[in-house]
Amino acid sequence: MALRRTAICLIAMGISAIASIGGASALDYPTRPVRWVVGYPPGGATDILARLIGQRLSEKLGQQFVVENKPGAGNNIGTEAVVNAEPDGYTVLLINPANYINASLYGNLKFNFIRDIAPIASFNRVPNVMTVAPDVPAKTVAEFIAYVKANPGKVNMASSGNGTSVHLSGELFMAMSGTKMQHVPYRGAAPAITDMLGGQVQVIFDNMPSIIQHIRSGSLRALAVTTAARSSQLPDVPTVAETVADYEASALFGMGAPKKTPPEIIEKLNREINAVLAEPEMKKRLTELGGDPLIGTPDAFGAMIAAETEKWEKVVKFAGAHVE
């Protein structure tokens, strides 16, 4: 009996020790570099945000948050890489509008985003900007609609890839304005903008962070923002809805991890990200890029993800878009 009691005590002590080690591991996290997967090439809105916030997380936590660009399949390649990664906190995802859109846009995904990715923290919500190349004569949304209708088959609409909010914002515009443009998908915003500057494509509904510098420099011309209200960063630029009634689209960004990532790690990352977002310089920078910081809990971000997925499903159906 004494031996049995001793064995039970030893087992209990072992379990306690393991629990302590697990707690210490979460407390000490991260002890090595964290891989931050971005589903687009360098230079686009998602990449800009990841590098901006990742730099501060690296400084605060003492380990590098290494941005790994994995473009392709409208952000699905990068997302699937995180879904299949070890849920240990050392692989995270830059969540962006394509994650909400692709759930209904694609017919054969190998993952379920809401089921397979754990929300960590929201970053911000920004408008897309309806922007035209310098050689497009239209100066307003109404003039652009007239221009497209007068030039059937001649207006090319660029996007950062099939299924992105850049793509679907344009599809929604065509559906609601009665226009028809040729969609030209690129592997990210940067190459699309390069061709915009060269005149190969005429319009893009790009995320504000990657397009605003070109608008401010005058190399490209903004016709409208896609949110319901005007942006403080482009106060003189009207909304699309001022011409096309009830039009609205925006881009919600944040961080996620594989579903079974320990909650202690998710909570620590959420806390550290919220602290970064609250810093005056970071708030100023995010506002300059088009959207105020969204500070909240993982659950609050999860609720926003669910709402965005439902909203974009309606847009996909409305636009009749589908990708196999």
VOKE-232933 format. One line per field, with one value per residue (C-alpha): x, y, z; residue in one letter; residue number from 0. Coordinates in pm, whole numbers, plus 50000, padded with zeros to 5 digits. Example, Ala and Ser with C-alpha at 12.3 -4.5 7.8 and 13.67 -1.06 7.14 Angstrom:
<atoms>
xx (51230  51367)
yy (49550  49894)
zz (50780  50714)
residu (A  S)
num (0  1)
</atoms>
This chain:
<atoms>
xx (50000  50285  50449  50121  50084  50442  50380  50065  50254  50534  50284  50111  50444  50530  50203  50255  50606  50486  50215  50475  50701  50409  50320  50680  50702  50401  50531  50875  50734  50887  51226  51307  51204  50836  50741  50477  50317  50185  49994  50117  50448  50637  50502  50126  49900  49932  50311  50334  50126  50313  50653  50536  50384  50634  50925  50775  50687  51046  51175  50931  50956  51326  51276  51241  50897  51017  50778  50755  50580  50392  50187  49948  49590  49440  49609  49512  49866  49984  49673  49699  50065  49960  49661  49900  50178  50261  50025  50307  50290  50589  50383  50122  49914  49851  49470  49322  48995  49075  49038  48674  48600  48755  48523  48245  48445  48641  48465  48735  48935  49131  49058  48779  48919  48686  48730  49105  49252  49242  49201  49471  49420  49270  49492  49276  49004  49084  48900  48993  49048  48908  49214  49275  49582  49693  49575  49215  49018  48749  48781  48474  48298  48009  48251  48431  48106  48027  48382  48360  48021  48152  48457  48331  48608  48882  48901  49115  49059  49367  49359  49606  49464  49142  48930  49095  48890  49058  48901  48560  48532  48566  48322  48069  48119  48053  47742  47599  47695  47603  47956  48175  48555  48816  48958  49338  49461  49820  50028  49994  49933  50288  50304  49948  50041  50353  50133  49889  50174  50270  49916  49863  49559  49323  49166  49221  49021  49333  49378  49471  49811  49969  49815  49804  50166  50102  49785  49963  50249  50004  50126  49781  49439  49185  48821  48657  48698  48493  48381  48045  48216  48503  48856  49038  49351  49182  48913  48856  48798  48428  48287  48171  47830  47791  47744  47649  47395  47455  47798  48034  48351  48642  48945  48987  49337  49475  49677  49577  49741  49675  49359  49518  49778  49792  49552  49827  50035  49734  49657  50019  50036  49701  49824  50152  49984  49729  50014  50186  49864  49820  50161  50122  50368  50205  49858  49979  50136  49828  49606  49833  49789  49413  49262  49262  49386  49127  49222  49027  49022  49069  48697  48605  48824  48665  48321  48441  48582  48245  48061  48304  48273  47895  47909  48150  47949  47660  47895  48029  47675  47568  47863  47826  48197  48340  48686  48763)
yy (50000  50235  50165  50236  50570  50656  50576  50789  51080  51049  51045  51352  51529  51441  51580  51896  51933  51890  52153  52388  52336  52403  52719  52835  52765  52985  53248  53256  53259  53329  53163  53152  53342  53344  53283  53532  53413  53673  53534  53803  53934  54218  54570  54521  54625  54294  54295  54658  54588  54269  54436  54745  54555  54268  54505  54634  54282  54176  54467  54409  54029  53985  53742  53816  53801  53698  53784  53496  53589  53289  53428  53233  53110  53433  53401  53033  52895  53105  53031  52656  52664  52809  52574  52278  52421  52302  52485  52604  52981  52990  53017  53292  53434  53788  53771  53982  54016  53725  53491  53596  53607  53276  53075  53128  53225  52898  52568  52325  52467  52215  52405  52592  52928  52991  52634  52598  52938  53082  53463  53645  54019  54268  54547  54792  54834  55038  55147  55039  55324  55332  55459  55519  55548  55896  55849  55773  56093  56043  56268  56140  55807  55918  56012  55680  55484  55675  55615  55238  55215  55416  55190  54830  54574  54837  54899  54660  54633  54520  54335  54178  53834  53637  53652  53950  54244  54439  54198  54172  54547  54587  54306  54466  54800  54644  54467  54780  55031  54823  54839  54563  54559  54294  54162  54126  53948  53992  53814  54103  54478  54588  54438  54555  54912  54890  54809  55084  55333  55197  55225  54853  54853  55141  55101  54925  54913  54874  54868  55217  55130  55015  55280  55601  55704  55698  55904  56161  56188  56244  55948  55787  55951  55852  55871  55740  55538  55225  55276  55427  55743  55946  55880  56133  56052  56152  56396  56547  56209  56111  55768  55538  55540  55912  55802  55433  55416  55164  55059  54965  54759  54769  54563  54415  54300  54104  53804  53438  53106  52733  52634  52436  52700  52722  52987  53129  53211  53360  53576  53691  53785  53964  54162  54257  54350  54567  54743  54806  54939  55179  55339  55697  55648  55322  55475  55768  55536  55313  55619  55747  55412  55457  55305  55361  55071  54814  54710  54414  54053  53739  53665  54012  53962  53621  53783  54037  53756  53576  53896  53972  53617  53648  53991  53888  53573  53800  54007  53694  53577  53926  53954  53594  53532  53182  53024  52651)
zz (50000  50090  49754  49579  49761  49674  49306  49302  49461  49205  48918  49061  49100  48740  48609  48815  48679  48322  48379  48525  48225  47989  48181  48179  47805  47734  47976  47810  47455  47212  47261  46888  46572  46473  46110  45997  45672  45428  45129  44889  44749  44920  44873  44910  45197  45385  45358  45471  45781  45870  45850  46039  46331  46312  46368  46693  46813  46744  46952  47239  47260  47184  46894  46525  46363  46018  45736  45487  45163  45019  44728  44511  44472  44602  44945  44987  44962  45254  45460  45402  45509  45845  45882  45844  46062  46412  46654  46879  46830  46595  46275  46242  45957  45836  45812  45534  45339  45105  45401  45447  45074  44973  45196  44940  44631  44602  44549  44661  44951  45158  45479  45656  45763  46059  46184  46125  46219  46571  46580  46777  46727  46484  46346  46152  45891  45582  45269  44923  44680  44329  44144  43774  43554  43442  43084  43187  43111  43380  43685  43874  43930  43706  43428  43468  43436  43118  42989  43045  42876  42579  42545  42570  42605  42635  43012  43217  43592  43786  44116  44358  44278  44237  44549  44712  44837  44556  44305  44471  44528  44152  44080  44313  44139  43798  43924  44088  43816  43513  43372  43230  43256  43191  43519  43518  43835  43953  44216  44461  44456  44373  44020  43953  44045  43825  43526  43628  43616  43274  43138  43074  43306  43371  43717  44050  44375  44587  44965  45078  45238  44912  44682  44888  44824  44449  44494  44709  44461  44175  43971  44000  44048  44314  44209  44528  44848  44901  45260  45357  45488  45346  45474  45689  45485  45157  45276  44932  44769  44764  44837  44560  44732  44659  44296  44323  44604  44888  44765  45054  45091  45335  45434  45785  45883  46179  46297  46335  46421  46373  46561  46846  46936  47320  47452  47677  47368  47186  47490  47517  47149  47174  47474  47305  46975  47155  47336  47002  46845  47139  47087  46955  46670  46559  46578  46369  46112  46082  46046  45769  45596  45606  45920  46296  46516  46626  46979  47117  47235  47025  47066  46941  46636  46582  46577  46320  46104  46113  46018  45733  45599  45593  45428  45153  45083  44985  44766  44593  44519  44411  44172  44049  44111  44144  44133  44124)
residu (M  A  L  R  R  T  A  I  C  L  I  A  M  G  I  S  A  I  A  S  I  G  G  A  S  A  L  D  Y  P  T  R  P  V  R  W  V  V  G  Y  P  P  G  G  A  T  D  I  L  A  R  L  I  G  Q  R  L  S  E  K  L  G  Q  Q  F  V  V  E  N  K  P  G  A  G  N  N  I  G  T  E  A  V  V  N  A  E  P  D  G  Y  T  V  L  L  I  N  P  A  N  Y  I  N  A  S  L  Y  G  N  L  K  F  N  F  I  R  D  I  A  P  I  A  S  F  N  R  V  P  N  V  M  T  V  A  P  D  V  P  A  K  T  V  A  E  F  I  A  Y  V  K  A  N  P  G  K  V  N  M  A  S  S  G  N  G  T  S  V  H  L  S  G  E  L  F  M  A  M  S  G  T  K  M  Q  H  V  P  Y  R  G  A  A  P  A  I  T  D  M  L  G  G  Q  V  Q  V  I  F  D  N  M  P  S  I  I  Q  H  I  R  S  G  S  L  R  A  L  A  V  T  T  A  A  R  S  S  Q  L  P  D  V  P  T  V  A  E  T  V  A  D  Y  E  A  S  A  L  F  G  M  G  A  P  K  K  T  P  P  E  I  I  E  K  L  N  R  E  I  N  A  V  L  A  E  P  E  M  K  K  R  L  T  E  L  G  G  D  P  L  I  G  T  P  D  A  F  G  A  M  I  A  A  E  T  E  K  W  E  K  V  V  K  F  A  G  A  H  V  E)
num (0  1  2  3  4  5  6  7  8  9  10  11  12  13  14  15  16  17  18  19  20  21  22  23  24  25  26  27  28  29  30  31  32  33  34  35  36  37  38  39  40  41  42  43  44  45  46  47  48  49  50  51  52  53  54  55  56  57  58  59  60  61  62  63  64  65  66  67  68  69  70  71  72  73  74  75  76  77  78  79  80  81  82  83  84  85  86  87  88  89  90  91  92  93  94  95  96  97  98  99  100  101  102  103  104  105  106  107  108  109  110  111  112  113  114  115  116  117  118  119  120  121  122  123  124  125  126  127  128  129  130  131  132  133  134  135  136  137  138  139  140  141  142  143  144  145  146  147  148  149  150  151  152  153  154  155  156  157  158  159  160  161  162  163  164  165  166  167  168  169  170  171  172  173  174  175  176  177  178  179  180  181  182  183  184  185  186  187  188  189  190  191  192  193  194  195  196  197  198  199  200  201  202  203  204  205  206  207  208  209  210  211  212  213  214  215  216  217  218  219  220  221  222  223  224  225  226  227  228  229  230  231  232  233  234  235  236  237  238  239  240  241  242  243  244  245  246  247  248  249  250  251  252  253  254  255  256  257  258  259  260  261  262  263  264  265  266  267  268  269  270  271  272  273  274  275  276  277  278  279  280  281  282  283  284  285  286  287  288  289  290  291  292  293  294  295  296  297  298  299  300  301  302  303  304  305  306  307  308  309  310  311  312  313  314  315  316  317  318  319  320  321  322  323)
</atoms>
